[in-house]
Amino acid sequence: MIARRHRFHGLTALRFVYGRGQTVRSTHIAIKYLVNPRRHSYRAAVVVSRKTSKSAVVRNRIRRRVYEVIRGLEPDIAQPYDIVVTVFSDQVASLAAEDLRQGLQDQFMKAGIIN
């Protein structure tokens, strides 16, 4: 799990990123991101819809796995981005850890969040 200071607080901040952010999308995951000059470090949120999986256990497992990958990429995030990771597929729960990390890292690179 990422540190508390790197997590979103409140729905208004998420709406702002959804409204004004840019999107990078793959088959399982989409990333909305926006540079936030008012902050000193990044913030991240992981959104897993009930359409993805009816089971809260599976949705929470997906959320924890994605947060762990983001935590591993933390030293490479240079600017204070607001990042919202939206998961569309329940296959993320059963992906190999290395495949999930590589997929998210590729998307972050495509977005320009990391080098």
Biopython code that builds the backbone (N, CA, C, O; Angstrom):
import numpy as np
from Bio.PDB.StructureBuilder import StructureBuilder

atoms = [
    (1, "MET", "N", (0.847, -1.180, 0.000)),
    (1, "MET", "CA", (0.000, 0.000, 0.000)),
    (1, "MET", "C", (0.893, 1.243, 0.000)),
    (1, "MET", "O", (1.955, 1.262, 0.622)),
    (2, "ILE", "N", (0.450, 2.258, -0.695)),
    (2, "ILE", "CA", (1.234, 3.494, -0.740)),
    (2, "ILE", "C", (0.952, 4.325, 0.513)),
    (2, "ILE", "O", (-0.046, 4.109, 1.200)),
    (3, "ALA", "N", (1.843, 5.275, 0.800)),
    (3, "ALA", "CA", (1.697, 6.114, 1.981)),
    (3, "ALA", "C", (0.433, 6.963, 1.886)),
    (3, "ALA", "O", (-0.045, 7.261, 0.791)),
    (4, "ARG", "N", (-0.086, 7.339, 3.011)),
    (4, "ARG", "CA", (-1.332, 8.102, 3.076)),
    (4, "ARG", "C", (-1.230, 9.437, 2.337)),
    (4, "ARG", "O", (-2.209, 9.890, 1.744)),
    (5, "ARG", "N", (-0.073, 10.057, 2.368)),
    (5, "ARG", "CA", (0.071, 11.358, 1.709)),
    (5, "ARG", "C", (0.016, 11.240, 0.190)),
    (5, "ARG", "O", (-0.136, 12.243, -0.508)),
    (6, "HIS", "N", (0.138, 10.017, -0.322)),
    (6, "HIS", "CA", (0.088, 9.789, -1.761)),
    (6, "HIS", "C", (-1.282, 9.298, -2.231)),
    (6, "HIS", "O", (-1.432, 8.916, -3.391)),
    (7, "ARG", "N", (-2.285, 9.303, -1.343)),
    (7, "ARG", "CA", (-3.615, 8.837, -1.723)),
    (7, "ARG", "C", (-4.570, 10.020, -1.863)),
    (7, "ARG", "O", (-4.390, 11.056, -1.224)),
    (8, "PHE", "N", (-5.575, 9.854, -2.697)),
    (8, "PHE", "CA", (-6.604, 10.877, -2.879)),
    (8, "PHE", "C", (-7.521, 10.911, -1.664)),
    (8, "PHE", "O", (-7.751, 9.896, -1.007)),
    (9, "HIS", "N", (-8.034, 12.093, -1.383)),
    (9, "HIS", "CA", (-9.026, 12.248, -0.321)),
    (9, "HIS", "C", (-10.179, 13.055, -0.890)),
    (9, "HIS", "O", (-10.035, 14.243, -1.179)),
    (10, "GLY", "N", (-11.302, 12.418, -1.047)),
    (10, "GLY", "CA", (-12.493, 13.109, -1.511)),
    (10, "GLY", "C", (-12.792, 12.896, -2.979)),
    (10, "GLY", "O", (-11.895, 12.651, -3.785)),
    (11, "LEU", "N", (-14.049, 12.993, -3.306)),
    (11, "LEU", "CA", (-14.531, 12.760, -4.650)),
    (11, "LEU", "C", (-14.234, 13.928, -5.580)),
    (11, "LEU", "O", (-14.089, 13.729, -6.786)),
    (12, "THR", "N", (-14.140, 15.125, -5.052)),
    (12, "THR", "CA", (-13.913, 16.312, -5.882)),
    (12, "THR", "C", (-12.586, 16.232, -6.629)),
    (12, "THR", "O", (-12.515, 16.592, -7.804)),
    (13, "ALA", "N", (-11.552, 15.770, -5.970)),
    (13, "ALA", "CA", (-10.239, 15.651, -6.606)),
    (13, "ALA", "C", (-10.285, 14.633, -7.740)),
    (13, "ALA", "O", (-9.679, 14.848, -8.790)),
    (14, "LEU", "N", (-10.991, 13.536, -7.541)),
    (14, "LEU", "CA", (-11.129, 12.532, -8.597)),
    (14, "LEU", "C", (-11.891, 13.103, -9.788)),
    (14, "LEU", "O", (-11.518, 12.862, -10.936)),
    (15, "ARG", "N", (-12.933, 13.840, -9.529)),
    (15, "ARG", "CA", (-13.708, 14.454, -10.623)),
    (15, "ARG", "C", (-12.846, 15.411, -11.430)),
    (15, "ARG", "O", (-12.956, 15.475, -12.654)),
    (16, "PHE", "N", (-11.986, 16.154, -10.742)),
    (16, "PHE", "CA", (-11.103, 17.095, -11.426)),
    (16, "PHE", "C", (-10.189, 16.359, -12.405)),
    (16, "PHE", "O", (-10.019, 16.795, -13.544)),
    (17, "VAL", "N", (-9.604, 15.252, -11.967)),
    (17, "VAL", "CA", (-8.715, 14.472, -12.832)),
    (17, "VAL", "C", (-9.510, 13.824, -13.963)),
    (17, "VAL", "O", (-9.052, 13.810, -15.106)),
    (18, "TYR", "N", (-10.684, 13.290, -13.664)),
    (18, "TYR", "CA", (-11.506, 12.694, -14.716)),
    (18, "TYR", "C", (-11.911, 13.735, -15.755)),
    (18, "TYR", "O", (-11.988, 13.423, -16.944)),
    (19, "GLY", "N", (-12.169, 14.950, -15.325)),
    (19, "GLY", "CA", (-12.610, 15.993, -16.237)),
    (19, "GLY", "C", (-11.514, 16.595, -17.090)),
    (19, "GLY", "O", (-11.737, 16.899, -18.262)),
    (20, "ARG", "N", (-10.325, 16.774, -16.517)),
    (20, "ARG", "CA", (-9.260, 17.494, -17.201)),
    (20, "ARG", "C", (-8.040, 16.664, -17.549)),
    (20, "ARG", "O", (-7.156, 17.139, -18.261)),
    (21, "GLY", "N", (-7.975, 15.439, -17.064)),
    (21, "GLY", "CA", (-6.774, 14.627, -17.262)),
    (21, "GLY", "C", (-6.682, 13.992, -18.632)),
    (21, "GLY", "O", (-7.654, 13.937, -19.386)),
    (22, "GLN", "N", (-5.483, 13.513, -18.934)),
    (22, "GLN", "CA", (-5.233, 12.776, -20.163)),
    (22, "GLN", "C", (-5.309, 11.287, -19.858)),
    (22, "GLN", "O", (-5.140, 10.871, -18.711)),
    (23, "THR", "N", (-5.565, 10.486, -20.888)),
    (23, "THR", "CA", (-5.796, 9.059, -20.682)),
    (23, "THR", "C", (-4.827, 8.208, -21.494)),
    (23, "THR", "O", (-4.522, 8.506, -22.649)),
    (24, "VAL", "N", (-4.353, 7.137, -20.855)),
    (24, "VAL", "CA", (-3.606, 6.074, -21.521)),
    (24, "VAL", "C", (-4.341, 4.794, -21.169)),
    (24, "VAL", "O", (-4.641, 4.539, -20.003)),
    (25, "ARG", "N", (-4.633, 3.983, -22.196)),
    (25, "ARG", "CA", (-5.476, 2.815, -21.959)),
    (25, "ARG", "C", (-4.867, 1.550, -22.560)),
    (25, "ARG", "O", (-4.268, 1.576, -23.636)),
    (26, "SER", "N", (-5.037, 0.443, -21.836)),
    (26, "SER", "CA", (-4.678, -0.875, -22.362)),
    (26, "SER", "C", (-5.912, -1.766, -22.262)),
    (26, "SER", "O", (-7.015, -1.273, -22.025)),
    (27, "THR", "N", (-5.737, -3.059, -22.437)),
    (27, "THR", "CA", (-6.887, -3.959, -22.434)),
    (27, "THR", "C", (-7.517, -4.113, -21.055)),
    (27, "THR", "O", (-8.730, -4.296, -20.954)),
    (28, "HIS", "N", (-6.719, -4.045, -19.994)),
    (28, "HIS", "CA", (-7.231, -4.278, -18.647)),
    (28, "HIS", "C", (-7.340, -3.008, -17.811)),
    (28, "HIS", "O", (-8.162, -2.936, -16.896)),
    (29, "ILE", "N", (-6.515, -2.004, -18.119)),
    (29, "ILE", "CA", (-6.362, -0.849, -17.227)),
    (29, "ILE", "C", (-6.313, 0.441, -18.040)),
    (29, "ILE", "O", (-5.778, 0.475, -19.148)),
    (30, "ALA", "N", (-6.887, 1.511, -17.462)),
    (30, "ALA", "CA", (-6.746, 2.854, -18.032)),
    (30, "ALA", "C", (-6.158, 3.755, -16.960)),
    (30, "ALA", "O", (-6.481, 3.619, -15.780)),
    (31, "ILE", "N", (-5.291, 4.679, -17.372)),
    (31, "ILE", "CA", (-4.691, 5.624, -16.442)),
    (31, "ILE", "C", (-5.076, 7.028, -16.878)),
    (31, "ILE", "O", (-4.820, 7.426, -18.015)),
    (32, "LYS", "N", (-5.693, 7.777, -15.966)),
    (32, "LYS", "CA", (-5.964, 9.198, -16.163)),
    (32, "LYS", "C", (-4.947, 9.932, -15.315)),
    (32, "LYS", "O", (-4.746, 9.581, -14.152)),
    (33, "TYR", "N", (-4.300, 10.946, -15.874)),
    (33, "TYR", "CA", (-3.259, 11.645, -15.133)),
    (33, "TYR", "C", (-3.275, 13.127, -15.464)),
    (33, "TYR", "O", (-3.749, 13.546, -16.520)),
    (34, "LEU", "N", (-2.742, 13.908, -14.530)),
    (34, "LEU", "CA", (-2.726, 15.351, -14.659)),
    (34, "LEU", "C", (-1.637, 15.889, -13.739)),
    (34, "LEU", "O", (-1.523, 15.447, -12.595)),
    (35, "VAL", "N", (-0.842, 16.827, -14.216)),
    (35, "VAL", "CA", (0.172, 17.452, -13.362)),
    (35, "VAL", "C", (-0.540, 18.402, -12.405)),
    (35, "VAL", "O", (-1.383, 19.196, -12.824)),
    (36, "ASN", "N", (-0.200, 18.319, -11.122)),
    (36, "ASN", "CA", (-0.808, 19.177, -10.107)),
    (36, "ASN", "C", (0.281, 20.052, -9.494)),
    (36, "ASN", "O", (0.989, 19.603, -8.592)),
    (37, "PRO", "N", (0.433, 21.303, -9.968)),
    (37, "PRO", "CA", (1.519, 22.161, -9.477)),
    (37, "PRO", "C", (1.347, 22.617, -8.030)),
    (37, "PRO", "O", (2.287, 23.147, -7.437)),
    (38, "ARG", "N", (0.167, 22.420, -7.455)),
    (38, "ARG", "CA", (-0.052, 22.837, -6.066)),
    (38, "ARG", "C", (0.473, 21.830, -5.052)),
    (38, "ARG", "O", (0.481, 22.109, -3.853)),
    (39, "ARG", "N", (0.908, 20.673, -5.514)),
    (39, "ARG", "CA", (1.400, 19.635, -4.609)),
    (39, "ARG", "C", (2.892, 19.423, -4.809)),
    (39, "ARG", "O", (3.466, 19.848, -5.812)),
    (40, "HIS", "N", (3.510, 18.759, -3.836)),
    (40, "HIS", "CA", (4.944, 18.478, -3.895)),
    (40, "HIS", "C", (5.238, 17.038, -4.293)),
    (40, "HIS", "O", (6.357, 16.722, -4.699)),
    (41, "SER", "N", (4.245, 16.165, -4.179)),
    (41, "SER", "CA", (4.442, 14.769, -4.553)),
    (41, "SER", "C", (3.182, 14.271, -5.261)),
    (41, "SER", "O", (2.158, 14.953, -5.296)),
    (42, "TYR", "N", (3.283, 13.081, -5.815)),
    (42, "TYR", "CA", (2.164, 12.528, -6.566)),
    (42, "TYR", "C", (1.049, 12.055, -5.637)),
    (42, "TYR", "O", (1.260, 11.848, -4.442)),
    (43, "ARG", "N", (-0.143, 11.888, -6.214)),
    (43, "ARG", "CA", (-1.263, 11.233, -5.538)),
    (43, "ARG", "C", (-1.810, 10.184, -6.490)),
    (43, "ARG", "O", (-1.831, 10.391, -7.704)),
    (44, "ALA", "N", (-2.245, 9.075, -5.954)),
    (44, "ALA", "CA", (-2.764, 7.999, -6.793)),
    (44, "ALA", "C", (-4.048, 7.426, -6.192)),
    (44, "ALA", "O", (-4.217, 7.363, -4.975)),
    (45, "ALA", "N", (-4.933, 7.018, -7.074)),
    (45, "ALA", "CA", (-6.165, 6.327, -6.680)),
    (45, "ALA", "C", (-6.348, 5.154, -7.627)),
    (45, "ALA", "O", (-5.991, 5.225, -8.803)),
    (46, "VAL", "N", (-6.907, 4.081, -7.101)),
    (46, "VAL", "CA", (-7.212, 2.912, -7.914)),
    (46, "VAL", "C", (-8.722, 2.693, -7.828)),
    (46, "VAL", "O", (-9.275, 2.540, -6.739)),
    (47, "VAL", "N", (-9.378, 2.680, -8.983)),
    (47, "VAL", "CA", (-10.823, 2.520, -9.048)),
    (47, "VAL", "C", (-11.128, 1.169, -9.688)),
    (47, "VAL", "O", (-10.714, 0.891, -10.814)),
    (48, "VAL", "N", (-11.861, 0.334, -8.949)),
    (48, "VAL", "CA", (-12.276, -0.967, -9.457)),
    (48, "VAL", "C", (-13.795, -1.031, -9.318)),
    (48, "VAL", "O", (-14.323, -1.070, -8.207)),
    (49, "SER", "N", (-14.477, -1.042, -10.433)),
    (49, "SER", "CA", (-15.932, -1.017, -10.458)),
    (49, "SER", "C", (-16.532, -2.341, -10.012)),
    (49, "SER", "O", (-15.881, -3.383, -10.073)),
    (50, "ARG", "N", (-17.768, -2.288, -9.569)),
    (50, "ARG", "CA", (-18.482, -3.505, -9.222)),
    (50, "ARG", "C", (-18.772, -4.324, -10.477)),
    (50, "ARG", "O", (-19.003, -5.530, -10.390)),
    (51, "LYS", "N", (-18.760, -3.678, -11.642)),
    (51, "LYS", "CA", (-18.921, -4.421, -12.899)),
    (51, "LYS", "C", (-17.730, -5.341, -13.148)),
    (51, "LYS", "O", (-17.865, -6.389, -13.779)),
    (52, "THR", "N", (-16.567, -4.939, -12.650)),
    (52, "THR", "CA", (-15.362, -5.745, -12.822)),
    (52, "THR", "C", (-15.503, -7.075, -12.106)),
    (52, "THR", "O", (-15.229, -8.131, -12.677)),
    (53, "SER", "N", (-15.931, -7.022, -10.857)),
    (53, "SER", "CA", (-16.157, -8.234, -10.081)),
    (53, "SER", "C", (-17.210, -7.947, -9.027)),
    (53, "SER", "O", (-17.169, -6.905, -8.373)),
    (54, "LYS", "N", (-18.128, -8.842, -8.862)),
    (54, "LYS", "CA", (-19.174, -8.656, -7.853)),
    (54, "LYS", "C", (-18.622, -8.828, -6.441)),
    (54, "LYS", "O", (-19.195, -8.314, -5.480)),
    (55, "SER", "N", (-17.528, -9.540, -6.316)),
    (55, "SER", "CA", (-16.954, -9.854, -5.014)),
    (55, "SER", "C", (-16.052, -8.724, -4.518)),
    (55, "SER", "O", (-15.104, -8.337, -5.202)),
    (56, "ALA", "N", (-16.344, -8.205, -3.348)),
    (56, "ALA", "CA", (-15.523, -7.155, -2.747)),
    (56, "ALA", "C", (-14.117, -7.671, -2.446)),
    (56, "ALA", "O", (-13.149, -6.911, -2.500)),
    (57, "VAL", "N", (-14.005, -8.942, -2.133)),
    (57, "VAL", "CA", (-12.697, -9.534, -1.850)),
    (57, "VAL", "C", (-11.797, -9.437, -3.082)),
    (57, "VAL", "O", (-10.626, -9.073, -2.974)),
    (58, "VAL", "N", (-12.343, -9.759, -4.241)),
    (58, "VAL", "CA", (-11.559, -9.707, -5.477)),
    (58, "VAL", "C", (-11.220, -8.265, -5.832)),
    (58, "VAL", "O", (-10.087, -7.974, -6.216)),
    (59, "ARG", "N", (-12.199, -7.351, -5.706)),
    (59, "ARG", "CA", (-11.937, -5.940, -6.007)),
    (59, "ARG", "C", (-10.847, -5.376, -5.107)),
    (59, "ARG", "O", (-9.982, -4.635, -5.573)),
    (60, "ASN", "N", (-10.880, -5.715, -3.828)),
    (60, "ASN", "CA", (-9.853, -5.228, -2.904)),
    (60, "ASN", "C", (-8.489, -5.850, -3.197)),
    (60, "ASN", "O", (-7.465, -5.185, -3.044)),
    (61, "ARG", "N", (-8.461, -7.101, -3.611)),
    (61, "ARG", "CA", (-7.198, -7.746, -3.986)),
    (61, "ARG", "C", (-6.581, -7.029, -5.189)),
    (61, "ARG", "O", (-5.379, -6.764, -5.215)),
    (62, "ILE", "N", (-7.406, -6.723, -6.168)),
    (62, "ILE", "CA", (-6.928, -5.986, -7.344)),
    (62, "ILE", "C", (-6.374, -4.635, -6.916)),
    (62, "ILE", "O", (-5.287, -4.244, -7.339)),
    (63, "ARG", "N", (-7.113, -3.930, -6.086)),
    (63, "ARG", "CA", (-6.692, -2.607, -5.620)),
    (63, "ARG", "C", (-5.351, -2.675, -4.887)),
    (63, "ARG", "O", (-4.470, -1.851, -5.130)),
    (64, "ARG", "N", (-5.194, -3.642, -4.001)),
    (64, "ARG", "CA", (-3.935, -3.786, -3.252)),
    (64, "ARG", "C", (-2.773, -4.110, -4.176)),
    (64, "ARG", "O", (-1.676, -3.581, -4.000)),
    (65, "ARG", "N", (-3.003, -4.974, -5.158)),
    (65, "ARG", "CA", (-1.923, -5.343, -6.093)),
    (65, "ARG", "C", (-1.472, -4.142, -6.913)),
    (65, "ARG", "O", (-0.274, -3.950, -7.121)),
    (66, "VAL", "N", (-2.410, -3.337, -7.377)),
    (66, "VAL", "CA", (-2.054, -2.165, -8.179)),
    (66, "VAL", "C", (-1.344, -1.127, -7.319)),
    (66, "VAL", "O", (-0.366, -0.524, -7.759)),
    (67, "TYR", "N", (-1.828, -0.912, -6.091)),
    (67, "TYR", "CA", (-1.145, 0.027, -5.193)),
    (67, "TYR", "C", (0.294, -0.417, -4.928)),
    (67, "TYR", "O", (1.194, 0.419, -4.843)),
    (68, "GLU", "N", (0.512, -1.708, -4.798)),
    (68, "GLU", "CA", (1.859, -2.215, -4.539)),
    (68, "GLU", "C", (2.787, -1.939, -5.724)),
    (68, "GLU", "O", (3.954, -1.599, -5.532)),
    (69, "VAL", "N", (2.277, -2.083, -6.937)),
    (69, "VAL", "CA", (3.083, -1.778, -8.117)),
    (69, "VAL", "C", (3.409, -0.288, -8.159)),
    (69, "VAL", "O", (4.541, 0.092, -8.459)),
    (70, "ILE", "N", (2.430, 0.552, -7.861)),
    (70, "ILE", "CA", (2.655, 2.004, -7.849)),
    (70, "ILE", "C", (3.698, 2.362, -6.803)),
    (70, "ILE", "O", (4.551, 3.217, -7.040)),
    (71, "ARG", "N", (3.634, 1.710, -5.647)),
    (71, "ARG", "CA", (4.619, 1.972, -4.593)),
    (71, "ARG", "C", (6.026, 1.619, -5.058)),
    (71, "ARG", "O", (6.985, 2.305, -4.706)),
    (72, "GLY", "N", (6.154, 0.569, -5.835)),
    (72, "GLY", "CA", (7.457, 0.182, -6.378)),
    (72, "GLY", "C", (7.977, 1.168, -7.412)),
    (72, "GLY", "O", (9.188, 1.324, -7.567)),
    (73, "LEU", "N", (7.075, 1.831, -8.118)),
    (73, "LEU", "CA", (7.468, 2.809, -9.131)),
    (73, "LEU", "C", (7.658, 4.217, -8.554)),
    (73, "LEU", "O", (8.057, 5.132, -9.274)),
    (74, "GLU", "N", (7.379, 4.387, -7.285)),
    (74, "GLU", "CA", (7.412, 5.701, -6.635)),
    (74, "GLU", "C", (8.707, 6.488, -6.839)),
    (74, "GLU", "O", (8.627, 7.687, -7.107)),
    (75, "PRO", "N", (9.889, 5.888, -6.729)),
    (75, "PRO", "CA", (11.119, 6.687, -6.908)),
    (75, "PRO", "C", (11.269, 7.274, -8.311)),
    (75, "PRO", "O", (11.985, 8.258, -8.494)),
    (76, "ASP", "N", (10.602, 6.681, -9.300)),
    (76, "ASP", "CA", (10.728, 7.147, -10.683)),
    (76, "ASP", "C", (9.732, 8.250, -11.046)),
    (76, "ASP", "O", (9.866, 8.871, -12.100)),
    (77, "ILE", "N", (8.742, 8.503, -10.196)),
    (77, "ILE", "CA", (7.744, 9.535, -10.478)),
    (77, "ILE", "C", (8.336, 10.876, -10.068)),
    (77, "ILE", "O", (8.523, 11.150, -8.883)),
    (78, "ALA", "N", (8.631, 11.712, -11.071)),
    (78, "ALA", "CA", (9.373, 12.944, -10.818)),
    (78, "ALA", "C", (8.465, 14.113, -10.461)),
    (78, "ALA", "O", (8.729, 14.827, -9.493)),
    (79, "GLN", "N", (7.408, 14.314, -11.225)),
    (79, "GLN", "CA", (6.558, 15.474, -11.016)),
    (79, "GLN", "C", (5.380, 15.136, -10.108)),
    (79, "GLN", "O", (5.064, 13.964, -9.902)),
    (80, "PRO", "N", (4.733, 16.164, -9.568)),
    (80, "PRO", "CA", (3.562, 15.911, -8.711)),
    (80, "PRO", "C", (2.306, 15.627, -9.539)),
    (80, "PRO", "O", (1.486, 16.518, -9.759)),
    (81, "TYR", "N", (2.167, 14.407, -9.985)),
    (81, "TYR", "CA", (1.013, 13.999, -10.785)),
    (81, "TYR", "C", (-0.144, 13.575, -9.892)),
    (81, "TYR", "O", (0.054, 13.071, -8.786)),
    (82, "ASP", "N", (-1.348, 13.789, -10.391)),
    (82, "ASP", "CA", (-2.538, 13.146, -9.850)),
    (82, "ASP", "C", (-2.841, 12.002, -10.809)),
    (82, "ASP", "O", (-3.052, 12.230, -12.001)),
    (83, "ILE", "N", (-2.864, 10.778, -10.300)),
    (83, "ILE", "CA", (-2.995, 9.585, -11.133)),
    (83, "ILE", "C", (-4.204, 8.780, -10.667)),
    (83, "ILE", "O", (-4.340, 8.473, -9.483)),
    (84, "VAL", "N", (-5.080, 8.443, -11.612)),
    (84, "VAL", "CA", (-6.222, 7.580, -11.316)),
    (84, "VAL", "C", (-6.112, 6.354, -12.212)),
    (84, "VAL", "O", (-6.165, 6.464, -13.437)),
    (85, "VAL", "N", (-5.958, 5.194, -11.598)),
    (85, "VAL", "CA", (-5.864, 3.930, -12.326)),
    (85, "VAL", "C", (-7.231, 3.258, -12.248)),
    (85, "VAL", "O", (-7.716, 2.943, -11.162)),
    (86, "THR", "N", (-7.841, 3.044, -13.401)),
    (86, "THR", "CA", (-9.147, 2.394, -13.469)),
    (86, "THR", "C", (-8.960, 0.998, -14.045)),
    (86, "THR", "O", (-8.389, 0.829, -15.122)),
    (87, "VAL", "N", (-9.448, 0.001, -13.315)),
    (87, "VAL", "CA", (-9.296, -1.397, -13.722)),
    (87, "VAL", "C", (-10.615, -1.865, -14.337)),
    (87, "VAL", "O", (-11.679, -1.705, -13.737)),
    (88, "PHE", "N", (-10.539, -2.446, -15.538)),
    (88, "PHE", "CA", (-11.723, -2.893, -16.264)),
    (88, "PHE", "C", (-11.924, -4.396, -16.238)),
    (88, "PHE", "O", (-13.029, -4.868, -16.503)),
    (89, "SER", "N", (-10.901, -5.152, -15.931)),
    (89, "SER", "CA", (-10.975, -6.602, -16.073)),
    (89, "SER", "C", (-10.615, -7.298, -14.771)),
    (89, "SER", "O", (-9.670, -6.903, -14.089)),
    (90, "ASP", "N", (-11.371, -8.336, -14.429)),
    (90, "ASP", "CA", (-11.059, -9.106, -13.224)),
    (90, "ASP", "C", (-9.855, -10.010, -13.434)),
    (90, "ASP", "O", (-9.390, -10.637, -12.482)),
    (91, "GLN", "N", (-9.339, -10.095, -14.654)),
    (91, "GLN", "CA", (-8.139, -10.879, -14.930)),
    (91, "GLN", "C", (-6.910, -10.294, -14.247)),
    (91, "GLN", "O", (-5.905, -10.987, -14.091)),
    (92, "VAL", "N", (-6.973, -9.036, -13.841)),
    (92, "VAL", "CA", (-5.859, -8.400, -13.138)),
    (92, "VAL", "C", (-5.609, -9.113, -11.803)),
    (92, "VAL", "O", (-4.475, -9.154, -11.326)),
    (93, "ALA", "N", (-6.654, -9.666, -11.208)),
    (93, "ALA", "CA", (-6.503, -10.379, -9.935)),
    (93, "ALA", "C", (-5.667, -11.642, -10.091)),
    (93, "ALA", "O", (-5.017, -12.073, -9.139)),
    (94, "SER", "N", (-5.674, -12.238, -11.273)),
    (94, "SER", "CA", (-4.943, -13.491, -11.463)),
    (94, "SER", "C", (-3.698, -13.353, -12.333)),
    (94, "SER", "O", (-3.019, -14.346, -12.596)),
    (95, "LEU", "N", (-3.386, -12.136, -12.783)),
    (95, "LEU", "CA", (-2.162, -11.926, -13.564)),
    (95, "LEU", "C", (-0.934, -12.191, -12.705)),
    (95, "LEU", "O", (-0.963, -11.976, -11.493)),
    (96, "ALA", "N", (0.121, -12.647, -13.315)),
    (96, "ALA", "CA", (1.383, -12.802, -12.596)),
    (96, "ALA", "C", (1.870, -11.421, -12.163)),
    (96, "ALA", "O", (1.662, -10.433, -12.868)),
    (97, "ALA", "N", (2.510, -11.362, -11.015)),
    (97, "ALA", "CA", (2.946, -10.078, -10.453)),
    (97, "ALA", "C", (3.869, -9.332, -11.410)),
    (97, "ALA", "O", (3.768, -8.114, -11.551)),
    (98, "GLU", "N", (4.755, -10.052, -12.057)),
    (98, "GLU", "CA", (5.701, -9.423, -12.982)),
    (98, "GLU", "C", (4.987, -8.872, -14.212)),
    (98, "GLU", "O", (5.355, -7.810, -14.715)),
    (99, "ASP", "N", (3.969, -9.581, -14.701)),
    (99, "ASP", "CA", (3.202, -9.100, -15.852)),
    (99, "ASP", "C", (2.429, -7.833, -15.507)),
    (99, "ASP", "O", (2.369, -6.894, -16.299)),
    (100, "LEU", "N", (1.838, -7.821, -14.312)),
    (100, "LEU", "CA", (1.111, -6.631, -13.868)),
    (100, "LEU", "C", (2.058, -5.446, -13.725)),
    (100, "LEU", "O", (1.742, -4.342, -14.167)),
    (101, "ARG", "N", (3.221, -5.669, -13.107)),
    (101, "ARG", "CA", (4.192, -4.595, -12.926)),
    (101, "ARG", "C", (4.673, -4.068, -14.268)),
    (101, "ARG", "O", (4.773, -2.857, -14.465)),
    (102, "GLN", "N", (4.971, -4.970, -15.187)),
    (102, "GLN", "CA", (5.468, -4.557, -16.500)),
    (102, "GLN", "C", (4.393, -3.793, -17.278)),
    (102, "GLN", "O", (4.694, -2.797, -17.937)),
    (103, "GLY", "N", (3.152, -4.252, -17.204)),
    (103, "GLY", "CA", (2.059, -3.571, -17.898)),
    (103, "GLY", "C", (1.830, -2.166, -17.382)),
    (103, "GLY", "O", (1.672, -1.229, -18.164)),
    (104, "LEU", "N", (1.811, -2.016, -16.061)),
    (104, "LEU", "CA", (1.629, -0.682, -15.476)),
    (104, "LEU", "C", (2.828, 0.209, -15.758)),
    (104, "LEU", "O", (2.667, 1.395, -16.042)),
    (105, "GLN", "N", (4.015, -0.347, -15.682)),
    (105, "GLN", "CA", (5.219, 0.437, -15.958)),
    (105, "GLN", "C", (5.212, 0.935, -17.408)),
    (105, "GLN", "O", (5.573, 2.082, -17.671)),
    (106, "ASP", "N", (4.806, 0.084, -18.340)),
    (106, "ASP", "CA", (4.720, 0.494, -19.744)),
    (106, "ASP", "C", (3.720, 1.629, -19.930)),
    (106, "ASP", "O", (3.980, 2.579, -20.668)),
    (107, "GLN", "N", (2.587, 1.526, -19.264)),
    (107, "GLN", "CA", (1.579, 2.582, -19.375)),
    (107, "GLN", "C", (2.077, 3.888, -18.747)),
    (107, "GLN", "O", (1.840, 4.965, -19.293)),
    (108, "PHE", "N", (2.756, 3.799, -17.619)),
    (108, "PHE", "CA", (3.293, 4.999, -16.985)),
    (108, "PHE", "C", (4.340, 5.650, -17.889)),
    (108, "PHE", "O", (4.426, 6.876, -17.959)),
    (109, "MET", "N", (5.135, 4.831, -18.578)),
    (109, "MET", "CA", (6.139, 5.364, -19.506)),
    (109, "MET", "C", (5.458, 6.018, -20.714)),
    (109, "MET", "O", (5.873, 7.086, -21.165)),
    (110, "LYS", "N", (4.423, 5.377, -21.226)),
    (110, "LYS", "CA", (3.694, 5.936, -22.368)),
    (110, "LYS", "C", (3.056, 7.280, -21.990)),
    (110, "LYS", "O", (2.965, 8.181, -22.824)),
    (111, "ALA", "N", (2.620, 7.411, -20.750)),
    (111, "ALA", "CA", (2.000, 8.648, -20.273)),
    (111, "ALA", "C", (3.051, 9.719, -19.973)),
    (111, "ALA", "O", (2.728, 10.905, -19.908)),
    (112, "GLY", "N", (4.302, 9.306, -19.791)),
    (112, "GLY", "CA", (5.342, 10.268, -19.445)),
    (112, "GLY", "C", (5.451, 10.534, -17.954)),
    (112, "GLY", "O", (6.107, 11.489, -17.539)),
    (113, "ILE", "N", (4.817, 9.702, -17.148)),
    (113, "ILE", "CA", (4.864, 9.860, -15.689)),
    (113, "ILE", "C", (6.220, 9.428, -15.159)),
    (113, "ILE", "O", (6.762, 10.047, -14.243)),
    (114, "ILE", "N", (6.773, 8.355, -15.742)),
    (114, "ILE", "CA", (8.129, 7.922, -15.396)),
    (114, "ILE", "C", (8.958, 7.880, -16.663)),
    (114, "ILE", "O", (8.407, 7.876, -17.764)),
    (115, "ASN", "N", (10.269, 7.848, -16.526)),
    (115, "ASN", "CA", (11.166, 7.809, -17.698)),
    (115, "ASN", "C", (11.435, 6.391, -18.119)),
    (115, "ASN", "O", (12.166, 6.161, -19.083)),
]
sb = StructureBuilder()
sb.init_structure("model")
sb.init_model(0)
sb.init_chain("A")
sb.init_seg("    ")
for serial, (resi, resn, name, xyz) in enumerate(atoms, 1):
    if name == "N":
        sb.init_residue(resn, " ", resi, " ")
    sb.init_atom(name, np.array(xyz, "f"), 0.0, 1.0, " ", f" {name:<3s}", serial, name[0])
structure = sb.get_structure()
